[in-house]
Amino acid sequence: MFCCLLLLLSLAVPNLLAQDSCLLRGMPGIPGHPGRDGRDGLKGEKGEPGSLTHVGSRLKGERGDPGPEGFVGKRGASGEPGQPGPQGTKGLPGEEGEPGYAGVPARAAFSVALGTSEYPDRASVIRFTKVFTNLHNDYNTQSGRFRCRVPGTYYFVYHASIDNNLCVKMKLDDTVLASFCDHRSKRRQVTSGGLAVRMFRDQEVFLETTDYRGMRGQRFGYSVFSGFLLEAH
């Protein structure tokens, strides 16, 4: 019997000690120092030769885009003069010039008068219809205008017999050259005005009324318009 108890205890004690050792496991220890380098290994076998598949910077790249245009440089020195070029083609004929007066002095003059005792129309060209002098008919009695035939400097003058207020404008084409006004202070009086004018061919000079048009054409008191060439150009 005693022997059996000893046998049981001998079998149970190791098991109990094993369980206690699992329950009483300690903290992990500090890592050890690195070990020494091992010896060099044996030299390996020679590898297979490689193939050339790409060369980096040695290959030529694609052409880039053009850069921006640079600043204009300084003008260089002039070259040697070249040889004269061939003669050009003949040009077109020019416009016809003014007629000449070989050996004959140019002349232009007129003196005309109102042919009626009625006042001229308001704001209209004054038509002088009674002719004293009219070289080459340069003054048109129908239109009341003098047309320049000989370019040059002319002198124009008018003398008016008035019995009421009068204002007239001397015009060159559509340009007013001067205005002449006279307000009646007596029953009848005379007024005048003149101007030197430079004219070109086909320009026209004439007198034009305003609201004041008190000039008449009568045998005892003519109203006269005259003009003549001072110097041809």
Secondary structure as the mmCIF struct_conf table of DSSP 4:
data_model
#
loop_
_struct_conf.conf_type_id
_struct_conf.id
_struct_conf.beg_label_comp_id
_struct_conf.beg_label_asym_id
_struct_conf.beg_label_seq_id
_struct_conf.end_label_comp_id
_struct_conf.end_label_asym_id
_struct_conf.end_label_seq_id
HELX_RH_AL_P HELX_RH_AL_P1 PHE A 2 LEU A 23
TURN_TY1_P TURN_TY1_P1 LEU A 24 LEU A 24
HELX_LH_PP_P HELX_LH_PP_P1 MET A 27 ASP A 40
HELX_LH_PP_P HELX_LH_PP_P2 LEU A 42 GLY A 50
TURN_TY1_P TURN_TY1_P2 GLY A 56 ARG A 58
BEND BEND1 LEU A 59 LEU A 59
HELX_LH_PP_P HELX_LH_PP_P3 GLU A 62 GLU A 69
HELX_LH_PP_P HELX_LH_PP_P4 PHE A 71 ARG A 75
HELX_LH_PP_P HELX_LH_PP_P5 GLN A 83 PRO A 93
HELX_LH_PP_P HELX_LH_PP_P6 GLU A 98 GLY A 100
TURN_TY1_P TURN_TY1_P3 ALA A 102 GLY A 103
BEND BEND2 VAL A 104 VAL A 104
STRN STRN1 ALA A 109 ALA A 113
BEND BEND3 SER A 117 GLU A 118
HELX_LH_PP_P HELX_LH_PP_P7 TYR A 119 ASP A 121
TURN_TY1_P TURN_TY1_P4 ARG A 122 ALA A 123
BEND BEND4 SER A 124 SER A 124
STRN STRN2 VAL A 125 VAL A 125
STRN STRN3 LYS A 130 ASN A 134
HELX_RH_3T_P HELX_RH_3T_P1 LEU A 135 ASN A 137
STRN STRN4 TYR A 139 ASN A 140
TURN_TY1_P TURN_TY1_P5 THR A 141 GLY A 144
STRN STRN5 ARG A 145 ARG A 147
BEND BEND5 ARG A 149 VAL A 150
STRN STRN6 GLY A 152 LEU A 172
TURN_TY1_P TURN_TY1_P6 ASP A 173 ASP A 174
STRN STRN7 THR A 175 ASP A 182
BEND BEND6 LYS A 186 ARG A 188
STRN STRN8 GLN A 189 MET A 199
TURN_TY1_P TURN_TY1_P7 ARG A 201 ASP A 202
STRN STRN9 GLU A 204 ARG A 216
STRN STRN10 GLN A 218 GLN A 218
TURN_TY1_P TURN_TY1_P8 ARG A 219 PHE A 220
STRN STRN11 GLY A 221 GLY A 221
STRN STRN12 VAL A 224 ALA A 232
#
